[in-house]
């Protein structure tokens, strides 16, 4: 077989999803012509599709060495680096890919996704726009463009993209769910009939779940709480069964953390004084994005979004081979780490993400960093940590009704009300533990208190973070930057109390969760927590 024939066979196999054959044929083509870049590229794509990302990276970088001006190779190099959490290198690769000026829509979309993962949504947006213009019927391109528009508060333009997706694919769960979150539905103008008609035709599990969530969102807007709950219940039961979540896994994780930090000598030693990053933590859906936006409005703060650099630093340095980012094996492996090394690993990642911060205070708003407060406090003695607290039942309900990324390893608890209540109790106990171990290092800020007294609580927040008062922090909603979280639309409005006591409309459904929380000694009064 000639090199050209083997290469053509490899391309066909890759397009058909026969990755093993694609790799074999590409390898044969490479042996026949060792100076050709394309066989290495095809091998890389086949390896990546079968989960061998590190090996794929070596092949794609061989391809870029042989053909450095190929924008597709550069874009895929950046994508694989992102998958391996090598963000600084991914930024360099993406910059090189952009500089090549390709108008291939797949290349534009790939680079856009890399830049979005790096938090550079401003640079990603025009790439997505050009990809859609070149290939308007590729719905994944439109979804990325619509999501990016939504991050910038361009709800009307994002809605037009979602509608174009639905025109081409009436049962598209991503489009219906994205559209449902852009604006409040009204009795005169809502998408409920269209969404519910699409549910029986859902092509897969993901579409089924997203369509039910979209319907629930619309029903809740109309005050039809029982109908909203019915849709959520169906979707969440199905997804919990799919992922096989076991609440004992999270309980064991919390026990392992507490046991470790109770041990004398665990993760002790000098940290990195002087560096004073800000960490905003808490359960998801409890106001962390609101507080991030308030702080990011300060001229001395540079927000990095949900960085996840602390979990990755602990995981990598512990050299734990386990699949989970945080588990008993990883916690045990972290015993011999020095706080300074963990701090430097976080700082390297943060500075790569920030670009040139110009001396700004760096802000990391990954909510589940509440599990890492012990690591943070010892790694950065001068760090400022803010933990959001919200009424327990509003916390439970808000997590249950929000659809997190379906393949995320973090939020399995959210698909069952009782599991979510259990997770709230774990969070509450973990915060009590950190409060005892690191007194004065964490400000616990009540979401309801912030809504009731915006200026007073904002002044206290800035003081805790070592920041001078700046009135811009009261006008956070006017900031024009991207907000790449589920709260993107809410934080573009002035502070309001629309979401306070939302749980009361679902009190009957929440009864088992209420009973569990009371049994754990957690107060359920209406006062801010």
Residue pairs with C-beta under 8 A, 6 or more apart in sequence:
1 9
1 28
1 32
2 32
3 29
3 32
3 33
3 36
4 29
6 25
6 26
6 28
6 29
6 32
6 39
7 25
7 26
7 29
7 36
7 38
7 39
7 42
9 21
9 25
10 21
10 22
10 23
10 24
10 25
10 26
10 29
10 39
10 42
11 22
11 42
13 19
13 21
13 22
13 25
14 22
14 42
14 45
14 46
17 49
19 46
19 47
19 49
19 50
20 46
20 50
22 42
22 43
22 45
22 46
23 42
23 43
23 46
23 47
25 42
26 38
26 39
26 40
26 42
26 43
26 46
27 39
27 43
29 36
29 38
29 39
29 42
30 36
30 39
30 40
30 43
33 39
35 66
36 66
37 62
37 63
37 64
37 66
37 67
37 70
37 73
38 63
40 59
40 60
40 62
40 63
40 66
41 59
41 60
41 63
41 70
41 72
41 73
41 76
43 56
43 59
44 56
44 57
44 58
44 59
44 60
44 63
44 76
44 80
45 56
45 60
45 76
46 56
47 53
47 55
47 56
47 59
48 56
48 76
48 80
48 83
53 80
53 83
53 84
54 84
56 80
57 77
57 80
57 81
57 84
60 73
60 76
60 77
60 80
61 77
63 70
63 73
64 70
64 73
64 74
64 77
67 73
69 100
70 100
71 97
71 100
71 101
71 102
71 104
71 107
72 102
72 104
72 106
72 107
72 110
74 93
74 94
74 96
74 97
74 100
75 93
75 94
75 97
75 102
75 107
75 110
75 111
75 114
76 110
77 93
77 97
78 90
78 91
78 93
78 94
78 97
78 110
78 111
78 114
79 90
79 110
79 113
79 114
81 87
81 89
81 90
81 93
82 90
82 114
82 117
82 118
85 312
87 117
87 118
87 349
87 352
87 353
88 348
88 349
88 352
90 114
90 117
90 118
91 118
91 352
93 114
94 111
94 114
94 115
94 118
97 107
97 111
98 111
98 123
98 127
102 108
103 130
103 134
105 130
105 131
105 132
105 134
105 135
105 138
105 141
106 131
108 127
108 128
108 130
108 131
108 134
109 127
109 128
109 131
109 138
109 140
109 141
109 144
111 124
111 127
112 124
112 125
112 127
112 128
112 131
112 144
112 148
113 124
113 144
115 121
115 123
115 124
115 127
116 124
116 144
116 148
116 484
118 353
119 304
119 305
119 353
119 484
121 148
121 151
121 152
121 482
121 484
122 481
122 482
124 148
125 145
125 148
125 149
125 152
128 141
128 144
128 145
128 148
129 145
131 138
131 141
131 144
131 145
132 138
132 141
132 142
132 145
132 161
135 141
136 142
136 164
137 168
139 165
139 168
139 169
139 172
139 174
139 175
142 161
142 162
142 164
142 165
143 161
143 165
143 174
143 175
143 178
145 161
146 158
146 159
146 161
146 162
146 165
146 175
146 178
147 158
147 178
148 482
149 155
149 157
149 158
149 161
150 158
150 178
150 181
150 182
150 488
150 489
151 482
151 483
151 484
151 488
152 480
152 481
152 482
153 480
153 483
153 488
153 489
153 492
155 182
155 183
155 489
158 178
158 182
159 179
159 182
159 183
162 175
162 176
162 178
162 179
162 182
163 175
163 179
165 172
165 174
165 175
166 172
166 175
166 176
166 179
166 194
169 175
170 194
170 198
170 201
171 198
171 201
171 202
171 203
171 207
171 211
172 207
173 202
173 206
173 207
173 208
173 209
173 210
173 211
173 214
174 207
174 210
176 191
176 194
176 195
176 198
176 210
176 211
176 214
177 210
177 211
177 213
177 214
177 217
177 403
179 191
179 214
180 191
180 195
180 213
180 214
180 215
180 217
180 218
181 217
181 486
181 489
182 489
183 489
184 221
185 191
185 192
185 217
185 218
185 221
185 222
186 221
186 222
187 222
190 218
190 221
190 222
191 214
191 218
192 215
192 218
192 219
192 222
195 211
195 214
195 215
195 218
196 215
198 211
199 208
199 211
199 212
199 215
202 208
202 211
205 238
205 239
205 242
206 406
208 235
208 238
209 235
209 238
209 239
209 403
209 406
210 403
212 231
212 232
212 234
212 235
213 231
213 232
213 235
213 403
215 227
215 228
215 231
216 227
216 228
216 229
216 231
216 232
216 235
216 401
217 228
219 225
219 227
219 228
219 231
220 228
220 401
223 505
225 505
225 506
228 401
229 506
229 509
232 400
232 401
235 403
236 400
236 414
236 415
236 416
237 415
237 416
239 406
239 415
240 412
240 415
240 416
240 419
243 412
243 415
245 412
245 413
245 415
245 416
245 419
247 413
247 419
247 422
247 423
249 412
250 412
250 413
250 422
250 423
250 426
251 422
251 426
252 328
253 326
253 327
253 328
253 331
253 371
254 371
254 426
254 429
254 430
256 327
256 328
256 331
256 332
257 331
257 371
257 374
257 430
258 430
258 433
260 266
260 267
260 331
260 332
260 334
260 335
261 267
261 374
261 433
261 437
263 335
266 335
267 334
267 335
267 337
267 339
267 374
267 375
267 378
268 339
268 378
269 338
269 339
269 340
269 378
270 338
270 339
270 340
271 339
271 340
271 343
271 378
271 379
271 380
271 381
272 339
272 340
272 343
272 344
272 347
272 379
272 380
272 381
273 381
273 382
274 382
275 343
275 347
275 380
275 382
275 383
276 361
276 380
276 382
276 383
276 384
276 466
277 346
277 347
277 350
277 361
277 362
277 363
277 364
277 380
277 383
277 384
278 295
278 301
278 361
278 362
278 363
278 364
278 383
278 384
278 385
278 386
278 465
279 310
279 363
279 364
279 365
279 366
279 369
279 376
279 383
279 384
279 385
279 386
280 288
280 291
280 292
280 295
280 363
280 364
280 365
280 367
280 386
280 388
281 288
281 366
281 367
281 368
281 369
281 370
281 373
281 385
281 386
281 387
281 388
282 288
282 367
282 370
282 387
282 388
282 389
282 390
282 427
283 367
283 370
283 388
283 390
283 395
283 399
283 423
283 424
283 427
284 367
284 368
284 399
284 402
284 404
284 411
284 414
285 390
285 395
285 398
285 399
285 402
285 486
286 367
286 388
286 389
286 390
286 395
286 398
286 447
287 388
287 390
287 445
287 447
287 450
288 365
288 367
288 388
289 365
289 483
289 485
289 486
289 487
289 488
289 490
289 491
290 447
290 450
290 476
290 487
290 490
290 491
290 495
291 365
291 386
291 388
291 445
291 450
291 461
292 303
292 305
292 363
292 365
293 476
293 477
293 479
293 483
293 491
294 458
294 461
294 473
294 476
295 301
295 303
295 363
295 461
295 462
295 465
295 467
295 473
296 302
296 303
296 363
296 476
296 479
296 481
297 470
297 472
297 473
297 475
297 476
297 479
298 462
298 467
298 470
298 472
298 473
299 470
299 472
300 360
300 361
300 467
300 468
301 360
301 361
301 363
301 467
302 354
302 357
302 360
302 361
302 362
302 363
303 363
303 365
304 350
304 353
304 354
304 362
304 363
304 364
304 365
305 365
305 484
305 485
306 364
306 365
306 366
306 367
306 485
307 349
307 350
307 353
307 364
307 365
307 366
308 366
309 345
309 346
309 349
309 350
309 353
309 364
310 342
310 346
310 364
310 366
310 369
310 372
310 375
310 376
310 379
311 325
311 326
311 366
311 368
311 369
311 372
312 325
312 345
312 349
313 342
313 345
313 346
313 349
314 326
314 330
314 334
314 337
314 342
314 372
314 375
315 325
315 326
315 330
316 345
317 334
317 337
317 341
317 342
317 345
318 330
318 331
318 333
318 334
318 337
319 333
320 327
320 329
320 330
320 332
320 333
321 329
322 329
322 330
324 330
324 409
325 409
326 371
334 375
339 375
339 378
339 379
340 379
342 375
342 379
343 379
343 380
346 364
346 379
346 380
350 362
350 364
351 357
351 362
354 360
354 362
361 465
361 467
367 388
368 410
369 376
370 387
370 427
370 430
370 431
370 434
371 430
373 385
373 387
373 434
373 438
373 441
373 442
374 434
374 437
374 438
376 383
376 385
377 383
377 385
377 434
377 438
377 441
377 442
383 441
384 443
384 464
384 465
384 466
385 441
385 442
385 443
386 442
386 443
386 445
386 461
386 464
386 465
387 431
387 442
387 443
387 444
387 445
388 445
388 447
389 431
389 444
389 445
389 446
389 447
389 528
389 529
390 398
390 446
390 447
390 448
390 529
391 447
391 448
391 500
391 501
391 503
391 524
391 526
391 528
391 529
392 421
392 424
392 428
392 517
392 522
392 523
392 524
392 529
393 503
393 510
393 513
393 514
393 517
393 524
394 499
394 500
394 501
394 502
394 503
395 424
396 417
396 420
396 421
396 424
396 503
396 510
396 513
396 517
397 417
397 502
397 503
397 506
397 510
398 499
398 502
399 411
399 413
399 414
399 420
399 423
400 414
400 415
400 416
400 417
400 420
402 414
402 486
404 410
404 411
404 414
405 411
412 419
413 419
413 420
413 422
413 423
414 420
414 423
417 509
417 510
417 512
417 513
418 512
418 513
418 516
420 513
421 512
421 513
421 516
421 517
422 516
424 517
424 522
425 516
425 517
425 520
425 522
428 520
428 522
431 442
431 444
434 442
435 442
435 444
443 460
443 461
443 464
445 457
445 460
445 461
446 457
446 528
446 529
447 528
448 500
448 527
448 528
448 529
449 457
449 528
450 457
450 458
450 461
450 495
451 495
451 496
451 497
451 500
452 497
452 528
454 474
454 495
455 474
458 473
458 474
459 469
462 468
462 469
462 470
462 473
476 491
477 491
477 492
477 493
477 494
477 495
483 491
483 492
490 499
501 526
503 510
507 514
514 524
517 524
518 524
523 529
